[in-house]
């Protein structure tokens, strides 16, 4: 049965029963009314958002600018956590992230007159590209204010979609203040990155697609920065099936939602520190916070080191590039207490520059003991280095770097230091090599690896 027919039948049953259905966000789901989906032009700013009607309409609209990101079953991650894990690869969107959904839907709710005045936003990454692309699709002007510290590749990519880019301020807050100032001065419409019900409704279209493909889904893991994505996904999930558990995932160094939920009100963290730059947010959205309070079932926090190894797992097992923020939901699969459940991890984006990528790969290999360094003291005489290399070769270790320090001791005949960096198959292989060296009379010491 086609999904749209199934939703309509679901509505018909509810109406026949003459019941008012209350979602987890405590908003009645009533007045089932079908809307004609158009290319825009109608000013729907007064239209109620985060309702099934709005989600259904948004889902039809965003199809015009989004790629098909069908669920990908992961044998590897399923085996690691004892659940059936599917990936929702939003990193495969044309702009490299889910942000195009909320930006496009927000712009679609504006009148032609409002769009003609121009749009403006502040962002250093995915939201900037989402707004720029959506504005281009509607043929309207877009101004993007970005911090001066924004990587050049992100600036150029945003410009490639036809947006005017203004570099202002060292941090997002300064860029946002400038964008709001220009919006007031020029009459532009400001497109918020997350704290907006219309934007959140657009982001929630991800859940509509998940439910269409996997209606029996038990758990959805969703990354959280400001909370727009989590708001849309969790609200729609509860409308479709209140039994679906939606778990928000934050970096441990920027867990603003967790802190806010624990206190029962929006709080601002004194600082954030995480490699997941797309979710490095101090304060969750105030407008959307009530929805997060009612619809998020749990918050999992993930350490940066887990993201590093998750990146390596994703590249090796699925041949996909996912940015650190998008990997939060993947790393969180190992934290789940539940077993035997159908789990969907939302990969929110894949915009990562090559230098960062190479650093993450190297650190991932080190974290998994696929690369490690040991130090050994040797007498300074011919043949000692060859003997060490022979032991390593016999154990199938691959030497990638040698450092021979003859000045370790004033008595070179007593000892010189040899540092060996090796490539291995993992922790067990590392232990095997060190044990073989010990049996051959060498006392080794594992040291920090620098490549």
N, C-alpha and C positions, 0 to 999 in steps of 0.2 A: 504494500500500500504506500502510495506517495506520502511523504512527510507532511506536506501542507494539508492533505485530506485528513490525515490522522489528527492533526491539531484541530481542524474544524470539527471533526467528529467528537473530539475531546470536549470542545466548547459546547457542542449541541447537547451532549449528555448532561453537562453541568446546568445548562439552561432548563432542560426538561425536568431536572430534579428541583428547580427553583431554589437553588442554594446559593448563598454568597460565599465564595471561596476566599479565604484569607491566607496570603502567602506569609513566608517567614519574615518578610519586612513589615508585617502588620498592615499592609495596604490591601483593601478589598480588590479582588480581581473580578470586577463586575462590568456590565455594559458591553458585552462582546459585540464589537462593531468592526466591520472591515473597512480599511482605508485604501483608496486608490493610490498606488505608488507612482509617483511622477519623477521627473528629473529635477524637481525643486521649483522654486518660484513662490511657493506658498509659505507664508511666515507662520511657522508652527511653534514659535517661542513660548506660546501659552499652553501648548499641548502637554498633557501629562506624560512624563517619562518613566522609565523602569517599570512599565506595564507590559503584559504579553502582547497587546496591540502594537506598542511602540517597538518592542524587540522584533516582532514579525515584520513590521514595516522596514526597520533598519536592516534586517537580514536581506530583504529583497534589494534594497538600495546599494548596499556595500558590495554586492556581487559584481557591480559594474567596474569596480576598481581593484578587487582583491583576486589573488590567485587561489586555486583549489589547494587547500592544505589538509587533505584527507589524513585520517589517523594512520599512524605507522605502528604496527605491533613490534615490541622490542623483546626478543627472546632473551637477550643478555640482561637487561634490567629486570625482567620478570624473574629470572633465575637468581638474581642477587637479593631480591627482597621478599620472595615468596608470594607475590601477587601477579596478576596478569596486567602488564603495563603497556599502555599505548601512548604514543607521543603525538601532540598536536603541533606540527612544525610551522609556527608563524614566522620563523626565521626565513621561510621561503617566500614571503610576500615581496612584492615588487620593490618596496622601500626597505626591505630587510627586517620588518617588525610589524606587530599588530596595530600600531598607532594609526595607520591609514584608516582603520575602521571608524574610530571615534571622530577623527578629524573630518572625514567625508560626510558622515551622518550629521555632524554639527552644522556643517556648511549647507547641507541639503535642507535644513529646517529654516534657513534664512530666506528672506524675500530677495527677489532680483535686485531691488533697490539697495538693500543692505549689503549684498555681495558686491555691488558696483562701487561702494565706498571703499572697499578694500579690507583685508584681514591682516591681523598681526598676532604674533605670539612670541614667547621667549622659550628657548630650548637649546641644549647643546648636543642633541642627538636625534633619537628616533621620532619624537614628536615634531621636531622641526621639519624633517623630511616628509612626515605624514601630512602636515598642513600644506607644505609646498606642493606636494603631488596632488592633493585634493583640490587646492586652489587652481592649479593648472587644468585639472579636469573640468572645472566649472568656468574656466576662462576669466578668473578674477585676480586682482593684484594681491600678492602676499608679501608681507615684510616680516622677516625673522630676525629677532635680536638674539645674538649668541655671545657667550662670554669670550673674551679675547684669548682665553686659554684653550678654546675648542680646537681639536686636531684639524689640520688643513683639509684632510680628505673628507671630513664631515661637512665642512664649510662648502667645499666645491660640489659635493653631491647635492646639497640643498640648493645651491645656485643652479645646478643642472636641470632642476625641475622648474626653473623660471622665477624663483623667488628672489626678492631683494634682501640681501643679508647685511645686517649692521652688527659689527663687533663692538660690544660695549660691556664694560665691567669685568672684573676678574672671576666672579662667581655668579651662579644662576640668579640669586636674589637681586643683584644689581641689574642684570639684564632684564629681569621681569619688571622692575621698577621703571626702567626706561621704556619698555614696551607699553606699559599702562599709561605712561605719560604721553607717548605718541598717539595712543588710541584716543585719549581725551582731546589732544591737540588737533589731530587730523580727521577724527571721526571714524577711525577704523574699528572693526569689531575684534575684540580680543578673544582668541580661542584658547581656553585653559587646557593645560596638559592632562589634568586628571580630576580636579575638583569641580565637576560640572555634571549634572544629571544626564544631559543629552549626550555628552562625550562618553559617559559611562554606559549608556544604552547602546551606543555604537560598538563599544568594546565587548559588550555582552553577547554580540552576535556569534562570538566564538562558541559560546555554550549551546546556541541553537544548532550549530553544525555538529558539535560533539554528540548531542542528544539524538540528532538525526541518524548518525552512524552507529552510535552505541547507546540505545535507549535504556539498557540495563546497567549503565555505569554506576558504580558505587561511590567512588571518590574522585574528585578533581583537585589537582594540585596547581595552584596559580601563584606566580611571583607577585610580590607587592613592593611598590615604591610609595607613591602617593595614595594608591588605592583605587584608582579608576577602573582598572581591569578587574580587580577582585570584586568590586561593587557590581559591575555588570554581570560577570559570570555567576557570582553567588546568588544574586537576586533572581536571575532567570532560572537557575538550577532549582531554587526552592519553589518557583511558580510551576515548573514542569513536574517536579517530583520532590517533595519536602524531605524524602529519605536520602537524597544525594548529599554526601558530606563534601563540603568545600573547605579545603585547607589552604590557608594563606602561608606563603613561604617568604621569609625575609632574611637578609644577611645579618649575622649576629652583630656586626658593627654598625648596623643602621636599622634596628628593630623598633621603629617608631610606632607601628600599629600595635605590636605586642604591648608596649609600654602604655599606650593609650587605652587599649581594651582592659588592661589590668587596673588602671586608675578609673575607668568609666567615663573618661573625657579626653578630648584631644590634647596631647602634650607635645612639646617640642624638645627633641634631644639636644643636649649641649653641643654635641659634635657627632659626626659620622666618620667611620673609617672602614672602608671595604673596597675590594677590587671590582665589585659589582656596581659600577658607576651609574648604570641606568636605574638602580633602586637605592642610590645613596641619598635618601630624603630624610630630613629632620622632622618634618611634621606631616601627618596624613591629612587628607582633605577634610575640612570642617563640614562642608555641605553633604558629602557622601558618608561621613562617619556613622550616622545612625543606621544606614543600610549595612555597613560592615559589622556593626555591633549585633544586628539581628540575624544576619545571614552567614557569617563566617563561623564555622564549627570549631576550628582550632588554628593555632599559629605555630609553625615550626620555624626555628632559626637555624641557619646553616653557616658554618665557619668558612672563611675564604679558602682554606686548604682543601676543603671538600669540593669546591668549585673547580680547582685546578685539576684534580683527578677526574672529575666528571667530564671536563673538556676532553681529556685524553680518551676516556671511555666512549664519548660520543663520536669523536673522529675515527677511532679504530673500529668501532662496531656498527656505526651507521653512516660513516663518511659524510657527516654534517658539521658545519661550523655554527656553533651557538655561542652567543656572547655570555659573559659571566652572569648577568642578571637572568638571562633565559635558562641558565643551568640550575637555578635555585630549585625548580620543581623536580629536576632529575636527581639532584643530590638528596632531596627530601624523601625519595622513595625508600632509602635505607633507614629512615627514621620512623617509618610507619609501624604502628603496633599491630595493625590488622594484617591478617594473612588470608590468601585465597580470594581477594577482592578484585574487581575490575577497576583499574586505576588509569586515569588520564593525566599526563603531565603536560602542561602548556609551556611550549618553548617560545617565550615571548619575542625573541629577536636574535639576529645573528650578525649585527654590525660590530665588527671587531677589526681594528687595524692590524696589519701584518706584524709589526714589531711587538705589539701586545700578544698576538697569537704565538709567536715564536717563544716569547718569555714564558707563557703559560704552558706550552708543550714541554719545554725544558724542565720547568719546576714540577710538572706532572710526572715526568719520567723519574726524576729524583725522588719524589714522594712515594712512588711505587717501587723503589729500589731497582728500577730498570737501568739507572745510572747511579754509581756511587764511587766515592774516593776513599782510599785507605793510605795510611802512612806506615812505612816500615824502615827501621834503621839497619843499614848494611855497612860492613867494613869496606873501605875504599880500595878495592883491588879488582883486577880484571876478572870478568866472568860472573860477578854477583848479579848484575842486572839481567843477564841472559838466563840465569837459573830461576829468578823470580818469574820472568816472562814465560819460561817453559812450564812452570806449575800452573800458571793461569791458562795457558793454551791447552794443557791437558784437560782442564775443566770446562773448556769451550767458552771461556771469557774473552771478550773483545776489548783490547786496550785502545782507548781513544785519546788519552793524554798522559804524558810522563813529565814529572818535575824532579830533577836530580839536584839536590842542594848539598854541595860539597862544603859549605861554610856553616853547616848545622852545629859542628863542634870544632873547637880549636885543635883537637886531636883527630885528624881525618882518618888515620889508621883505625881508630876506635869505632867511629861511626860517621856515616853520611846519611842524609834523609832522602828517601825515595817516596814520592807521592804518585800514586797510580789511579787514574780515573778509568773505570770500566763500564761497558755496556753488558747487561745481564738479562736473563729472562724474568727476573723478579726476586722477591725476598728469599725464597728457598735456594735459588741458584747463587745468590750473594752469600748465604751461609755456607754453601758447599765450597765455594772458592776460598773463603776465609779459613775454613776447617782444613782444607788441603794445604794451605800455606803454613798453618800451625804445625801440621804433621811433618812438614819439611823443615821445621826449625825456625820459622819466621814469626816474630811477634808483631802483630798488626794492630793498628788503631784506626777506626773509622773516623774520618774528618769531614767537615763541610765541603760540599762540592761546588766549585765555581767554574763555569764554562765560558 
